[in-house]
Amino acid sequence: MRMFTVYYLDGKNVLLNQLRKSVPNEGEEIRIKGRKGKVTSVTSVEESKIHVHVELESVNKAKLAAEVDKKKKKR
């Protein structure tokens, strides 16, 4: 069984690296650290070293802060 070291990159930032049996395909939907993303490109650096470029969905922090305020108990 062949294993690959897969590096998930967002721009130049390494989000995650995994030892996997299979390599993700372009256009595949993935979740990394609870965030949804899409594979934009897959490049082979060495025989078993793979770089996977990911585009993550942006998080609107103002919207999240408003939801937290609603949950707080009013006195």
MMTF fields as JSON, N, C-alpha, C and O atoms, coordinates in Angstrom:
{
  "mmtfVersion": "1.0.0",
  "mmtfProducer": "UNKNOWN",
  "numBonds": 299,
  "numAtoms": 300,
  "numGroups": 75,
  "numChains": 1,
  "numModels": 1,
  "chainsPerModel": [1],
  "groupsPerChain": [75],
  "chainIdList": ["A"],
  "bondAtomList": [4, 2, 8, 6, 12, 10, 16, 14, 20, 18, 24, 22, 28, 26, 32, 30, 36, 34, 40, 38, 44, 42, 48, 46, 52, 50, 56, 54, 60, 58, 64, 62, 68, 66, 72, 70, 76, 74, 80, 78, 84, 82, 88, 86, 92, 90, 96, 94, 100, 98, 104, 102, 108, 106, 112, 110, 116, 114, 120, 118, 124, 122, 128, 126, 132, 130, 136, 134, 140, 138, 144, 142, 148, 146, 152, 150, 156, 154, 160, 158, 164, 162, 168, 166, 172, 170, 176, 174, 180, 178, 184, 182, 188, 186, 192, 190, 196, 194, 200, 198, 204, 202, 208, 206, 212, 210, 216, 214, 220, 218, 224, 222, 228, 226, 232, 230, 236, 234, 240, 238, 244, 242, 248, 246, 252, 250, 256, 254, 260, 258, 264, 262, 268, 266, 272, 270, 276, 274, 280, 278, 284, 282, 288, 286, 292, 290, 296, 294],
  "bondOrderList": [1, 1, 1, 1, 1, 1, 1, 1, 1, 1, 1, 1, 1, 1, 1, 1, 1, 1, 1, 1, 1, 1, 1, 1, 1, 1, 1, 1, 1, 1, 1, 1, 1, 1, 1, 1, 1, 1, 1, 1, 1, 1, 1, 1, 1, 1, 1, 1, 1, 1, 1, 1, 1, 1, 1, 1, 1, 1, 1, 1, 1, 1, 1, 1, 1, 1, 1, 1, 1, 1, 1, 1, 1, 1],
  "groupList": [{"groupName": "MET", "atomNameList": ["N", "CA", "C", "O"], "elementList": ["N", "C", "C", "O"], "formalChargeList": [0, 0, 0, 0], "bondAtomList": [1, 0, 2, 1, 3, 2], "bondOrderList": [1, 1, 2], "singleLetterCode": "M", "chemCompType": "L-PEPTIDE LINKING"}, {"groupName": "ARG", "atomNameList": ["N", "CA", "C", "O"], "elementList": ["N", "C", "C", "O"], "formalChargeList": [0, 0, 0, 0], "bondAtomList": [1, 0, 2, 1, 3, 2], "bondOrderList": [1, 1, 2], "singleLetterCode": "R", "chemCompType": "L-PEPTIDE LINKING"}, {"groupName": "PHE", "atomNameList": ["N", "CA", "C", "O"], "elementList": ["N", "C", "C", "O"], "formalChargeList": [0, 0, 0, 0], "bondAtomList": [1, 0, 2, 1, 3, 2], "bondOrderList": [1, 1, 2], "singleLetterCode": "F", "chemCompType": "L-PEPTIDE LINKING"}, {"groupName": "THR", "atomNameList": ["N", "CA", "C", "O"], "elementList": ["N", "C", "C", "O"], "formalChargeList": [0, 0, 0, 0], "bondAtomList": [1, 0, 2, 1, 3, 2], "bondOrderList": [1, 1, 2], "singleLetterCode": "T", "chemCompType": "L-PEPTIDE LINKING"}, {"groupName": "VAL", "atomNameList": ["N", "CA", "C", "O"], "elementList": ["N", "C", "C", "O"], "formalChargeList": [0, 0, 0, 0], "bondAtomList": [1, 0, 2, 1, 3, 2], "bondOrderList": [1, 1, 2], "singleLetterCode": "V", "chemCompType": "L-PEPTIDE LINKING"}, {"groupName": "TYR", "atomNameList": ["N", "CA", "C", "O"], "elementList": ["N", "C", "C", "O"], "formalChargeList": [0, 0, 0, 0], "bondAtomList": [1, 0, 2, 1, 3, 2], "bondOrderList": [1, 1, 2], "singleLetterCode": "Y", "chemCompType": "L-PEPTIDE LINKING"}, {"groupName": "LEU", "atomNameList": ["N", "CA", "C", "O"], "elementList": ["N", "C", "C", "O"], "formalChargeList": [0, 0, 0, 0], "bondAtomList": [1, 0, 2, 1, 3, 2], "bondOrderList": [1, 1, 2], "singleLetterCode": "L", "chemCompType": "L-PEPTIDE LINKING"}, {"groupName": "ASP", "atomNameList": ["N", "CA", "C", "O"], "elementList": ["N", "C", "C", "O"], "formalChargeList": [0, 0, 0, 0], "bondAtomList": [1, 0, 2, 1, 3, 2], "bondOrderList": [1, 1, 2], "singleLetterCode": "D", "chemCompType": "L-PEPTIDE LINKING"}, {"groupName": "GLY", "atomNameList": ["N", "CA", "C", "O"], "elementList": ["N", "C", "C", "O"], "formalChargeList": [0, 0, 0, 0], "bondAtomList": [1, 0, 2, 1, 3, 2], "bondOrderList": [1, 1, 2], "singleLetterCode": "G", "chemCompType": "PEPTIDE LINKING"}, {"groupName": "LYS", "atomNameList": ["N", "CA", "C", "O"], "elementList": ["N", "C", "C", "O"], "formalChargeList": [0, 0, 0, 0], "bondAtomList": [1, 0, 2, 1, 3, 2], "bondOrderList": [1, 1, 2], "singleLetterCode": "K", "chemCompType": "L-PEPTIDE LINKING"}, {"groupName": "ASN", "atomNameList": ["N", "CA", "C", "O"], "elementList": ["N", "C", "C", "O"], "formalChargeList": [0, 0, 0, 0], "bondAtomList": [1, 0, 2, 1, 3, 2], "bondOrderList": [1, 1, 2], "singleLetterCode": "N", "chemCompType": "L-PEPTIDE LINKING"}, {"groupName": "GLN", "atomNameList": ["N", "CA", "C", "O"], "elementList": ["N", "C", "C", "O"], "formalChargeList": [0, 0, 0, 0], "bondAtomList": [1, 0, 2, 1, 3, 2], "bondOrderList": [1, 1, 2], "singleLetterCode": "Q", "chemCompType": "L-PEPTIDE LINKING"}, {"groupName": "SER", "atomNameList": ["N", "CA", "C", "O"], "elementList": ["N", "C", "C", "O"], "formalChargeList": [0, 0, 0, 0], "bondAtomList": [1, 0, 2, 1, 3, 2], "bondOrderList": [1, 1, 2], "singleLetterCode": "S", "chemCompType": "L-PEPTIDE LINKING"}, {"groupName": "PRO", "atomNameList": ["N", "CA", "C", "O"], "elementList": ["N", "C", "C", "O"], "formalChargeList": [0, 0, 0, 0], "bondAtomList": [1, 0, 2, 1, 3, 2], "bondOrderList": [1, 1, 2], "singleLetterCode": "P", "chemCompType": "L-PEPTIDE LINKING"}, {"groupName": "GLU", "atomNameList": ["N", "CA", "C", "O"], "elementList": ["N", "C", "C", "O"], "formalChargeList": [0, 0, 0, 0], "bondAtomList": [1, 0, 2, 1, 3, 2], "bondOrderList": [1, 1, 2], "singleLetterCode": "E", "chemCompType": "L-PEPTIDE LINKING"}, {"groupName": "ILE", "atomNameList": ["N", "CA", "C", "O"], "elementList": ["N", "C", "C", "O"], "formalChargeList": [0, 0, 0, 0], "bondAtomList": [1, 0, 2, 1, 3, 2], "bondOrderList": [1, 1, 2], "singleLetterCode": "I", "chemCompType": "L-PEPTIDE LINKING"}, {"groupName": "HIS", "atomNameList": ["N", "CA", "C", "O"], "elementList": ["N", "C", "C", "O"], "formalChargeList": [0, 0, 0, 0], "bondAtomList": [1, 0, 2, 1, 3, 2], "bondOrderList": [1, 1, 2], "singleLetterCode": "H", "chemCompType": "L-PEPTIDE LINKING"}, {"groupName": "ALA", "atomNameList": ["N", "CA", "C", "O"], "elementList": ["N", "C", "C", "O"], "formalChargeList": [0, 0, 0, 0], "bondAtomList": [1, 0, 2, 1, 3, 2], "bondOrderList": [1, 1, 2], "singleLetterCode": "A", "chemCompType": "L-PEPTIDE LINKING"}],
  "groupTypeList": [0, 1, 0, 2, 3, 4, 5, 5, 6, 7, 8, 9, 10, 4, 6, 6, 10, 11, 6, 1, 9, 12, 4, 13, 10, 14, 8, 14, 14, 15, 1, 15, 9, 8, 1, 9, 8, 9, 4, 3, 12, 4, 3, 12, 4, 14, 14, 12, 9, 15, 16, 4, 16, 4, 14, 6, 14, 12, 4, 10, 9, 17, 9, 6, 17, 17, 14, 4, 7, 9, 9, 9, 9, 9, 1],
  "groupIdList": [1, 2, 3, 4, 5, 6, 7, 8, 9, 10, 11, 12, 13, 14, 15, 16, 17, 18, 19, 20, 21, 22, 23, 24, 25, 26, 27, 28, 29, 30, 31, 32, 33, 34, 35, 36, 37, 38, 39, 40, 41, 42, 43, 44, 45, 46, 47, 48, 49, 50, 51, 52, 53, 54, 55, 56, 57, 58, 59, 60, 61, 62, 63, 64, 65, 66, 67, 68, 69, 70, 71, 72, 73, 74, 75],
  "secStructList": [7, 7, 7, 3, 3, 3, 3, 3, 3, 3, 6, 6, 3, 3, 3, 3, 3, 3, 3, 3, 1, 1, 7, 7, 7, 6, 6, 7, 3, 3, 3, 3, 6, 6, 3, 3, 3, 3, 3, 3, 3, 3, 3, 3, 1, 1, 1, 1, 3, 3, 3, 3, 3, 3, 3, 3, 7, 7, 7, 7, 2, 2, 2, 2, 2, 2, 2, 2, 2, 2, 2, 1, 7, 7, 7],
  "xCoordList": [0.86, 0.0, 0.892, 1.838, 0.583, 1.368, 0.739, -0.477, 1.547, 1.072, 1.621, 2.739, 0.821, 1.198, 1.18, 0.321, 2.128, 2.097, 1.413, 1.939, 0.233, -0.586, -0.549, -0.906, -0.106, -0.056, -1.204, -1.282, -2.091, -3.208, -2.767, -2.412, -2.789, -2.299, -3.41, -4.21, -3.454, -4.333, -3.41, -2.917, -3.171, -2.145, -0.796, -0.462, -0.008, 1.279, 1.224, 2.23, 0.051, -0.118, -0.447, -1.353, 0.29, -0.001, -1.095, -0.887, -2.265, -3.382, -3.272, -3.557, -2.851, -2.866, -1.962, -1.873, -1.287, -0.602, -1.003, -1.097, -1.239, -1.749, -0.994, -0.496, -0.916, -0.429, -1.663, -2.43, -1.854, -3.081, -2.78, -1.7, -3.762, -3.665, -4.095, -3.672, -4.942, -5.432, -5.256, -5.164, -5.212, -5.029, -6.37, -7.053, -6.774, -8.038, -7.982, -6.907, -9.144, -9.249, -9.589, -10.105, -9.296, -9.658, -11.177, -11.89, -11.665, -13.097, -13.797, -14.999, -13.08, -13.67, -13.937, -13.125, -15.077, -15.433, -14.746, -14.78, -14.121, -13.449, -13.746, -14.214, -13.465, -13.563, -12.226, -11.72, -11.657, -10.398, -10.608, -10.966, -10.389, -10.537, -11.909, -12.02, -12.945, -14.309, -14.727, -15.836, -13.856, -14.185, -14.353, -13.576, -15.376, -15.626, -14.69, -14.343, -14.283, -13.406, -13.527, -14.207, -12.85, -12.874, -11.449, -10.684, -11.081, -9.748, -9.645, -10.432, -8.662, -8.488, -7.444, -7.615, -6.354, -5.341, -4.564, -4.454, -4.028, -3.235, -1.927, -1.937, -0.779, 0.522, 1.392, 1.401, 2.119, 3.035, 4.427, 4.996, 4.981, 6.296, 7.37, 8.352, 7.187, 8.075, 7.209, 6.006, 7.835, 7.114, 5.925, 4.85, 6.117, 5.035, 4.624, 3.906, 5.07, 4.753, 3.836, 4.219, 2.62, 1.591, 1.172, 0.937, 1.077, 0.547, -0.866, -1.086, -1.826, -3.226, -3.59, -3.597, -3.896, -4.284, -5.789, -6.568, -6.187, -7.572, -8.062, -7.322, -9.308, -9.953, -11.033, -12.032, -10.831, -11.778, -12.842, -12.59, -14.056, -15.128, -14.764, -14.228, -15.055, -14.74, -15.743, -16.901, -15.281, -16.12, -16.428, -15.517, -17.71, -18.135, -18.179, -19.116, -17.166, -17.054, -18.113, -18.508, -18.582, -19.622, -20.911, -21.605, -21.229, -22.435, -22.328, -23.297, -21.147, -20.954, -21.071, -21.645, -20.537, -20.619, -22.068, -22.457, -22.868, -24.274, -25.033, -25.909, -24.717, -25.379, -25.03, -25.882, -23.79, -23.375, -24.117, -24.519, -24.309, -25.029, -26.482, -27.031, -27.1, -28.488, -28.636, -29.658, -27.59, -27.651, -27.453, -27.829, -26.862, -26.602, -27.907, -28.854, -27.939, -29.135, -29.23, -28.277, -30.397, -30.598, -31.125, -31.973, -30.623, -31.054, -31.583, -31.992],
  "yCoordList": [-1.187, 0.0, 1.231, 1.329, 2.153, 3.368, 4.489, 4.679, 5.228, 6.324, 7.649, 7.709, 8.702, 10.027, 11.003, 10.913, 11.932, 13.036, 14.19, 14.729, 14.573, 15.595, 16.864, 16.85, 17.965, 19.274, 20.115, 20.348, 20.571, 21.433, 22.881, 23.282, 23.666, 25.035, 26.022, 25.785, 27.13, 28.249, 29.426, 30.048, 29.739, 30.719, 30.094, 29.052, 30.725, 30.153, 29.524, 29.009, 29.563, 29.026, 27.538, 27.119, 26.746, 25.323, 25.158, 25.467, 24.668, 24.467, 23.141, 23.044, 22.111, 20.759, 19.891, 20.094, 18.92, 17.899, 16.535, 16.327, 15.604, 14.287, 13.221, 13.469, 12.044, 10.864, 10.103, 9.602, 10.018, 9.444, 8.366, 8.324, 7.49, 6.443, 6.951, 6.414, 7.996, 8.546, 10.065, 10.697, 10.626, 12.067, 12.683, 12.127, 13.819, 14.448, 14.964, 15.281, 15.047, 15.513, 16.993, 17.547, 17.637, 19.042, 19.189, 18.356, 20.245, 20.497, 19.772, 19.953, 18.962, 18.196, 19.104, 19.972, 18.9, 19.647, 18.985, 17.761, 19.787, 19.248, 20.133, 21.263, 19.597, 20.347, 20.238, 19.141, 21.392, 21.436, 22.319, 23.489, 21.771, 22.489, 23.152, 24.275, 22.458, 22.946, 23.958, 24.488, 24.235, 25.202, 24.482, 23.588, 24.877, 24.271, 24.876, 26.055, 24.044, 24.531, 23.689, 22.664, 24.147, 23.457, 23.35, 24.31, 22.187, 21.959, 22.678, 22.421, 23.59, 24.331, 23.687, 23.674, 23.147, 22.482, 21.476, 21.596, 20.478, 19.425, 19.316, 19.086, 19.483, 19.382, 18.388, 18.341, 17.599, 16.61, 17.23, 17.591, 17.355, 17.949, 16.869, 17.052, 15.771, 14.617, 13.394, 13.504, 12.226, 10.98, 10.781, 10.369, 11.074, 10.848, 12.122, 12.052, 13.279, 14.558, 15.353, 15.684, 15.659, 16.296, 17.62, 17.672, 18.689, 19.963, 20.125, 20.042, 20.357, 20.554, 21.982, 22.336, 22.812, 24.197, 24.248, 23.704, 24.916, 24.941, 26.383, 27.283, 26.59, 27.891, 27.715, 27.035, 28.332, 28.209, 29.281, 30.377, 28.956, 29.948, 30.995, 30.664, 32.25, 33.314, 33.3, 32.921, 33.717, 33.763, 35.22, 36.033, 35.55, 36.901, 37.034, 36.555, 37.687, 37.767, 38.666, 38.436, 39.677, 40.555, 39.77, 39.959, 38.898, 38.087, 37.114, 36.906, 36.521, 35.596, 36.313, 35.767, 37.524, 38.289, 38.632, 38.612, 38.944, 39.273, 38.054, 38.195, 36.875, 35.656, 35.37, 34.905, 35.639, 35.409, 36.361, 35.961, 37.619, 38.589, 38.172, 38.405, 37.571, 37.125, 36.014, 35.907, 35.188, 34.052, 34.456, 33.712, 35.636, 36.075, 36.393, 36.899, 36.098, 36.346, 37.824, 38.413, 38.422, 39.836, 39.998, 39.228, 40.991, 41.242, 42.62, 43.009],
  "zCoordList": [0.0, 0.0, 0.0, 0.781, -0.872, -1.011, -0.195, -0.237, 0.542, 1.383, 0.848, 0.335, 0.976, 0.519, 1.689, 2.566, 1.699, 2.651, 1.943, 0.969, 2.434, 1.778, 2.628, 3.806, 2.003, 2.647, 2.101, 0.894, 2.974, 2.585, 2.777, 3.885, 1.698, 1.722, 1.388, 0.483, 2.123, 1.813, 1.546, 2.487, 0.289, -0.07, 0.216, -0.347, 1.096, 1.497, 2.887, 3.375, 3.526, 4.873, 4.824, 4.104, 5.589, 5.695, 6.747, 7.92, 6.322, 7.235, 7.958, 9.152, 7.216, 7.754, 6.898, 5.687, 7.517, 6.733, 7.271, 8.481, 6.339, 6.693, 5.92, 4.822, 6.498, 5.811, 5.356, 6.178, 4.03, 3.476, 2.457, 1.867, 2.261, 1.243, -0.126, -1.149, -0.151, -1.417, -1.413, -0.361, -2.614, -2.777, -3.177, -4.037, -2.579, -2.971, -4.407, -4.916, -5.058, -6.437, -6.48, -5.509, -7.612, -7.794, -7.786, -8.346, -7.152, -7.077, -5.94, -5.746, -5.19, -4.093, -2.896, -2.574, -2.241, -1.028, 0.166, 0.298, 1.039, 2.22, 3.422, 3.281, 4.609, 5.862, 6.567, 6.802, 6.902, 7.645, 8.859, 8.727, 10.028, 11.291, 11.41, 11.903, 10.96, 11.082, 10.038, 10.1, 9.076, 8.021, 6.697, 6.361, 5.945, 4.646, 3.62, 3.691, 2.655, 1.606, 0.354, 0.331, -0.685, -1.964, -2.472, -2.38, -3.009, -3.549, -4.888, -5.799, -5.005, -6.254, -7.159, -8.378, -6.581, -7.399, -6.567, -5.347, -7.267, -6.631, -7.404, -8.614, -6.701, -7.358, -6.618, -5.388, -7.38, -6.809, -6.741, -7.771, -5.526, -5.334, -5.472, -6.192, -4.796, -4.875, -5.112, -5.346, -5.047, -5.325, -4.392, -4.829, -3.105, -2.147, -1.411, -0.414, -1.886, -1.241, -2.171, -3.293, -1.697, -2.506, -1.859, -0.652, -2.657, -2.184, -2.731, -3.939, -1.831, -2.208, -1.836, -0.657, -2.844, -2.604, -2.379, -3.162, -1.288, -0.84, -0.771, -0.373, -1.158, -0.99, 0.068, -0.165, 1.232, 2.337, 2.239, 1.737, 2.731, 2.793, 3.834, 4.891, 3.538, 4.477, 5.629, 5.457, 6.8, 7.997, 8.299, 8.45, 8.388, 8.703, 10.221, 10.86, 10.802, 12.262, 12.885, 14.028, 12.172, 12.71, 12.914, 13.913, 11.977, 12.083, 13.26, 13.991, 13.437, 14.557, 15.896, 16.839, 15.995, 17.241, 17.565, 18.733, 16.558, 16.78, 17.298, 18.151, 16.803, 17.27, 18.722, 19.479, 19.125, 20.505, 21.431, 22.524, 21.018, 21.836, 22.058, 23.135, 21.07, 21.198, 22.236, 22.915, 22.342, 23.264, 24.717, 25.623, 24.949, 26.324, 27.037, 26.435, 28.289, 29.085, 29.433, 29.942, 29.154, 29.429, 30.849, 31.299, 31.537, 32.917, 33.067, 34.161]
}
